[in-house]
Amino acid sequence: LPQLGPQLPPRLAQRPWHLLYSTGRDGFSLRTLYRSGDQPGSPALLLIRDTEAQAFGAFSASAIRCSSGFYGTGETFLFSFCPELKVFRWTGRNNFFVKGDVNLLMVGGGSGRFGLWLDGDLHHGGSQPCETFENETLSHQEEFCIQDLELWGLA
């Protein structure tokens, strides 16, 4: 979180964050993540560590929630600590920021590729370069197994 602070929108930089959801505390369930993170108007920071000890994630200016279509703003970004912090910001090419249902959470997209996706049981995910962020693959592999996942929101 300290390394990501300067990357956040200035209006959020000095605000306190608190842990809304953690696989270590709350189990592996996308439904539980949605319930825990349902704080309208609160931005969300998703932090992931895969089984190869790679850390990466996404920032959304909107709460992470179930939706019928993509939502969010151009403040949304992906990031990776591989090995140092890299941030992938909105390109302006599309508005495929965040979309979630009970089986899949997606961040970024275009041409059938997603910048970051997580399955419904939060055991597997993937990352591919996408038009929304022109990101690199966030993990060492395009598909990965999740070891730890945390969702942070504003206190």
VEXFIKOL-280022 format. One line per 3 residues: number of its first residue (from 1); their letters; for each residue x, y, z of C-alpha. Coordinates in nm, 4 decimals. Last residue first. Layout:
<nodes>
NUM	a	X,Y,Z ~ ... .
</nodes>
This chain:
<nodes>
155	alg	-1.2003,0.3676,0.6014 ~ -1.1417,0.3533,0.2273 ~ -1.1393,0.0081,0.0746 .
152	wle	-0.8954,-0.2829,0.0535 ~ -0.9562,-0.6213,-0.1113 ~ -0.6997,-0.8915,-0.0415 .
149	ldq	-0.5995,-1.2051,-0.2288 ~ -0.3533,-1.4756,-0.1306 ~ -0.2221,-1.7902,-0.3063 .
146	icf	-0.4000,-1.7488,-0.6392 ~ -0.3144,-1.9918,-0.9182 ~ -0.2016,-1.8404,-1.2483 .
143	eeq	-0.2893,-1.8158,-1.6154 ~ -0.0986,-1.5848,-1.8521 ~ 0.2210,-1.6895,-1.6720 .
140	hsl	0.4869,-1.4782,-1.4958 ~ 0.2060,-1.2640,-1.3516 ~ 0.0861,-0.9193,-1.4622 .
137	ten	0.1013,-0.9888,-1.8368 ~ 0.2062,-0.6501,-1.9722 ~ -0.0509,-0.3788,-1.9857 .
134	eft	-0.1903,-0.1881,-2.2827 ~ -0.4484,-0.0579,-2.0293 ~ -0.7898,-0.0843,-2.1966 .
131	ecp	-0.6560,-0.2595,-2.5077 ~ -0.5450,-0.5707,-2.3205 ~ -0.2188,-0.7586,-2.2533 .
128	qsg	-0.3142,-1.0824,-2.0820 ~ -0.3732,-1.1783,-1.7210 ~ -0.5290,-1.4840,-1.5685 .
125	ghh	-0.6961,-1.6194,-1.2616 ~ -0.7447,-1.9329,-1.0591 ~ -0.8372,-2.0140,-0.6984 .
122	ldg	-1.0786,-1.7254,-0.6445 ~ -1.3789,-1.9638,-0.6386 ~ -1.5650,-1.7598,-0.8981 .
119	dlw	-1.2705,-1.7153,-1.1345 ~ -1.0431,-1.4106,-1.1490 ~ -0.9578,-1.2022,-1.4542 .
116	lgf	-0.6923,-0.9381,-1.5189 ~ -0.5982,-0.7448,-1.8329 ~ -0.8623,-0.9398,-2.0210 .
113	rgs	-0.8463,-1.0586,-2.3805 ~ -1.1373,-1.1220,-2.6182 ~ -1.0454,-0.8326,-2.8491 .
110	ggg	-1.0703,-0.5819,-2.5623 ~ -1.0479,-0.5951,-2.1875 ~ -0.9674,-0.4366,-1.8547 .
107	vml	-1.0576,-0.5788,-1.5146 ~ -1.2679,-0.8969,-1.5112 ~ -1.4370,-1.0831,-1.2243 .
104	lnv	-1.5872,-1.4214,-1.3104 ~ -1.8392,-1.6791,-1.1905 ~ -2.0776,-1.4780,-0.9716 .
101	dgk	-2.0664,-1.1784,-1.2071 ~ -1.8164,-0.8979,-1.2408 ~ -1.7176,-0.6267,-1.4837 .
98	vff	-1.4460,-0.3634,-1.4397 ~ -1.2804,-0.1123,-1.6772 ~ -1.3846,-0.1932,-2.0336 .
95	nnr	-1.4209,0.1724,-2.1403 ~ -1.2256,0.1576,-2.4662 ~ -0.9183,0.3070,-2.6388 .
92	gtw	-0.8610,0.5759,-2.3722 ~ -0.5281,0.4144,-2.2771 ~ -0.6147,0.3733,-1.9088 .
89	rfv	-0.3126,0.3290,-1.6849 ~ -0.0678,0.0409,-1.6403 ~ 0.1480,0.0813,-1.3283 .
86	kle	0.4804,-0.0988,-1.2771 ~ 0.6164,-0.1412,-0.9236 ~ 0.9504,-0.3212,-0.8988 .
83	pcf	1.0211,-0.6934,-0.9530 ~ 0.7638,-0.7663,-1.0954 ~ 0.5451,-0.5675,-0.8571 .
80	sfl	0.2491,-0.5386,-1.0942 ~ -0.0224,-0.2815,-1.1480 ~ -0.3574,-0.2359,-1.3198 .
77	fte	-0.5437,0.0937,-1.3389 ~ -0.8856,0.2535,-1.2912 ~ -0.8845,0.6351,-1.2899 .
74	gtg	-1.0401,0.6223,-1.6376 ~ -1.3711,0.5359,-1.4747 ~ -1.5722,0.2339,-1.3690 .
71	yfg	-1.8384,0.0024,-1.5070 ~ -1.8572,-0.2877,-1.7520 ~ -2.1904,-0.4603,-1.7928 .
68	ssc	-2.4436,-0.6689,-1.6011 ~ -2.2695,-0.5981,-1.2722 ~ -2.1634,-0.7731,-0.9532 .
65	ria	-1.9486,-0.5498,-0.7344 ~ -1.6008,-0.4028,-0.6782 ~ -1.6519,-0.0501,-0.5412 .
62	sas	-1.5677,0.2300,-0.7845 ~ -1.2385,0.4203,-0.8299 ~ -1.0900,0.0815,-0.9172 .
59	fag	-0.7292,-0.0145,-0.8488 ~ -0.5948,-0.3464,-0.9731 ~ -0.3558,-0.6221,-0.8784 .
56	faq	-0.0045,-0.7591,-0.8674 ~ 0.2311,-0.9630,-0.6481 ~ 0.4311,-1.2608,-0.7795 .
53	aet	0.5073,-1.5286,-0.5174 ~ 0.4898,-1.8184,-0.7702 ~ 0.1645,-1.9330,-0.6060 .
50	dri	0.0067,-1.5985,-0.6925 ~ -0.0151,-1.2911,-0.4726 ~ -0.3088,-1.0592,-0.5391 .
47	lll	-0.4010,-0.7104,-0.4183 ~ -0.7336,-0.5496,-0.5181 ~ -0.7722,-0.1832,-0.4232 .
44	aps	-1.1248,-0.0496,-0.4181 ~ -1.2769,0.2980,-0.4321 ~ -1.5709,0.3725,-0.2055 .
41	gpq	-1.8829,0.5270,-0.3562 ~ -2.1029,0.2344,-0.2658 ~ -1.9410,0.0005,-0.0112 .
38	dgs	-2.0104,-0.3548,-0.1248 ~ -1.6568,-0.4878,-0.0761 ~ -1.7437,-0.7560,0.1773 .
35	ryl	-2.0468,-0.8786,-0.0181 ~ -1.8551,-0.8840,-0.3491 ~ -1.5575,-1.0646,-0.1894 .
32	trl	-1.7977,-1.3160,-0.0337 ~ -1.9457,-1.3923,-0.3770 ~ -1.5937,-1.4256,-0.5218 .
29	sfg	-1.5170,-1.6947,-0.2678 ~ -1.1868,-1.8229,-0.1240 ~ -1.1999,-1.7939,0.2545 .
26	drg	-1.2683,-1.4923,0.4770 ~ -0.9523,-1.4566,0.6897 ~ -0.6732,-1.5880,0.4657 .
23	tsy	-0.8717,-1.5046,0.1512 ~ -0.8861,-1.1438,0.2702 ~ -1.1726,-0.8981,0.2417 .
20	llh	-1.2458,-0.5427,0.3548 ~ -0.8985,-0.4449,0.4784 ~ -0.8799,-0.0777,0.5655 .
17	wpr	-0.7516,0.2325,0.3894 ~ -0.6877,0.5748,0.5425 ~ -0.7059,0.8802,0.3103 .
14	qal	-0.3885,1.0751,0.2276 ~ -0.3624,0.9860,-0.1431 ~ -0.7341,0.9634,-0.2154 .
11	rpp	-0.8021,1.3109,-0.3629 ~ -0.4657,1.2890,-0.5433 ~ -0.5798,0.9878,-0.7527 .
8	lqp	-0.3695,0.6875,-0.6535 ~ -0.0190,0.6274,-0.7895 ~ 0.1561,0.8039,-0.4969 .
5	glq	-0.0137,0.5632,-0.2519 ~ 0.0799,0.2454,-0.4413 ~ 0.4223,0.2082,-0.2769 .
2	pl	0.2746,0.2573,0.0718 ~ 0.0000,0.0000,0.0000 .
</nodes>
